[in-house]
Amino acid sequence: MKTPRTPLAAAALVLLLAACGTEGGTGSGGAATVSPDLPVAGTHWTIGAVTVDGRRSTAPDGARVDFEKNGRARGNSGCNTFGAAVAVNGDTLTVSPQEVTEIGCPPDRQRFEQELLKAFSGRLKGTIEGDRFTLDSADGKNGLELTSEPAAPLRGTTWKVDGLVSGKTAASLPAGGEGKARIVIGADGRVSGNLGCNNFSATARVDEKARTLTVDGPAATTRMMCASPQMTLETKLYELLDGPLGYRLDHRTLTLTDASGEGLTAVAAPAQ
């Protein structure tokens, strides 16, 4: 035999249900509301500054971070590249650093890199306002200041060579060969730049539908002698920039590969 529910018991049940529904805030009609996740997946940002233990440091040129759609972030400190796993829950990002390359950096960039890796770690509260994105630790002592980064066009951009490709394998540049190699694809049908040691120039044709860049080489170059690592890189790039190349443009990263899968990766240099 069921016991009749008294008005007092029914009222208590209503109050209990109402209390449970307010845990995350309430919307119209008393329904529980859930804060939407910050829309960071697939976005690209320039790092303007980091703060560590209350001390703010301005970022060097080239410092950036991309939030991929697979729950990862990849970026560059202005010297080395880094990667991390990122979990988003409402306005909170939980960042778990996972890897960083080991290129030797000048002391000022090495110091900034260490501060960046410390600031971009753990639970961070994110705020997006227009093209600005800030990330702050719970105690307010650590944080990042980011600005939305526009995509770079294929033509007219100075592409700084930062890696070599062989099939599905990517590798850093030979030690001592970093920093100088760059490529500019002009609207005038020419490709020019630097091979790591000497400047070069050649005519080229771009087929945007087929995603190919055909260099009518071999390229004309200057004749300066350079150190062995620079010459090793130059020989590799000189051989590559001769004939048809497939290209892939991903926001501010350019990949060029020949039919055998040999190629290079390059990032858009900051505008001067």
N, C-alpha and C positions, 0 to 999 in steps of 0.2 A: 504494500500500500504506500503510494507516494505522499510525502508530506507537503502540504500546500505552501508555496513560497509567500512569505509575508511581505508587505510593502517595504518594511525596513531592509530586509535582505535584498530585495530587488534594487532599492536605491543604492545600497552598498556596492552591488555588482556594477551598476552604471558608473559610479565614481571610479571603481577600479579600472574599468575599460577605458574611461576617459584619461586616467593618469597614464596608462600604457601608451595611448595614442599620442601623447605630447612629448615623448622622449626625444624625438628629432625635430620638434617644432610642429605647429598645426597650421593647416590651410583652412580654406572655407569649409564650413560644416564640421570643423573639429577633426578632419582627416589628417593623419600623420604626413609630413612632408619630408622628402629626402633631398639634400643639396646635390645638384648635378655635379658630375666630375668636371674639372677644368678641361677645356678643349685643347689639350696640348699635343695630342697625337698628330703627326704629320706636319709639325710646325718647325720653323727655323729661326734662330736667334743669334744676334751679335752680343757678346759679353762686354758690357761697358765697364763694370767694376765688381769687385768682391769685397766683402767685409769679413774679417776673421778676428774674433775676440775684441770687437769694437773698432778695429783699425781698418780703414777703407783704402783699397789699392786700385788704381785705374788699370784696366786691361790693356795689353799691347795689341797692335794690329794683328788681325787674323784669329783672335780668340772668339770662339763661337760654339754653339751647341745645337744639335738637332734632336728632336724627340720623334722617334720612329713610331710606326703604327703597331709594332710587335712588342711593345712594352720595354723598349730599350732607348737609351740616349747615346749619341756619339758626338764627339766634339774635338776641338783643338784648343790648346792652352795658349797658342801663339808660338809654340815650339813642338810639343808632342801631341799626338792624338790620344784620346781616352774613350772608354766606353763604360756604361753602367746599366743596371737593370732599374726600371722605374715603375713603381706601382702608384696609381692615382686613386684616391678615395676622397671625393668631394673636392675641397680646396687644399688637401694635403697630399704631397708627393713624398713617397718613401724611396730614397735613392740608395742603391747598393753598388758602389764602385767595383768594377771587375777587372779592367785592364788599362794599361797605359804603355805607350811605346817608350823607348829609352834613348832617344836622340840627345846628345849633349847640348845643353842650352847655356846661353850667357847667364851670368849670375842673377841679373835682374829678372829675366824671364823664368829662370829656375825657381826663384823665390815666389813669383806670382803663381807659377804652376802648383807649387806646394799649397799655397793658400786657396787656390781654386778647388783643388781636390779635397781639401778639408771642408770648405764651405758647401760644396756640392755633394753632400753625404748626409744620410740619416733622414729624419722626418722634417720636412720643410713646408711651410704654409705659402701657397702661391696666390698672387693677386695679379690679374690681367686688366689693364686699363688702356684701351686703344692699342697702340703699338708698343706699350711698355709691359714688362712682365717682371715682377719681383718675387724672390724666394727668400724666406726668412726662417731661421731656426726658432724654436719655441721661446728661448730666452732672449732673442733679439740680438745676440752677439755675432752671429754669422749670417751671411746672406749674399745673394747675387742680384745684380741689376742687368736686365736683358732688354734688347730692343729688337723688334721684328726685322728680319733680314730678307730683303727682296731677292727674287731669283735673278740670276745673271744670264744675259743673252749670249748665244754662241759667238756671234760676231762682235768685235770691238772690245771684248773683255780681255784683260791680261790674265792668262791662265798660268798659274805657278805650278810647275811639275813637282809632285810630292811623292810619287811612287811608281813602281814598275809592275806590269802584269804579265803573267805567263800562264795561259789557260785560265784555270780557276784559282790560281795562286797569286796573291799580291805580296809585294816586297817593298821595303823602304829603299830609298836611294843609297848608292854606295857611300860609305862614310867619307865625309869631306866633299861630297858632290851636291850637298843640299843648298838650297837657297837662291841660286842664280838662274836655273833653267826656267824658261817661260815661253809661252806661245801666244801670239795674237793673230786671230783670224779676221782679216779686214773685209770691209764691204767692197773693196776695190779688186777682189779676186786674188789677193796675196796673203800668204801666211808668213809670219816673221817672228823674231824673238831671239832667244839665246839657248844654246844647247848644253849649257853648264860651264862653258868656257868661251866659245866664240859665238858671235852673232850670226844669224842666218836669215835667208829670205828665199821664197819660192812662190811660184804661181800655184793656185789651188782652186778646186771647184767643190762647192757644197751642194749636195742633193738632200734637201730636208725630208723629202718623202721616203727615200731609201735609207736615210740616216747615214750617209757616207761623206767622207772628206777625202778627195783625191788630190794628192800633192804631185804636181808635175816636176819631179826632181830629176837628178839630185839637187839639193838646195845649194845655193851660193853662200859661202861662209867667209868670215875673216880668217886670218892665219896666225893667231896668237897661240903660243905654247903655254900650257897650263900644267898644274900638278896632276899626278897620275889618277887620283879618283875622279877629278873633273874630266879628264880625257876619256876615262872608261865610260862615264855617263854620256859624254858627247858622242862617242862612237856608236853607242846603243841608240841614241835618239836620232842621229844622222841616218842610220840604216833604216830606222822605223819610218821617218818622215820622207818616204819615197814610194809613191804609188797609192792605191786605194786603202782607206781605213774606215772601219765602222766607228761611229761615235754614239755615245750615250750621255745625255745631258740630264743630270739630276740636281735641280735647284742651283747649286753653286759648285757642283763637282762635274768634271768632264772626264770621260774615259775614252781613249782611242786605242783600237786594236786592229791588227792586220788579220789576214785570212787564217794564219796559223795560231792566232790567239795571243801573240806577243803584243805588248802595248804599254801604255802609261796611264796614270791618273793625275789629274791636276785640279787645283781649287782656284776659284776666282780671287784674285788679289784685291785688297781694299782699294777703293777709289782714292786717287791722290787729290 
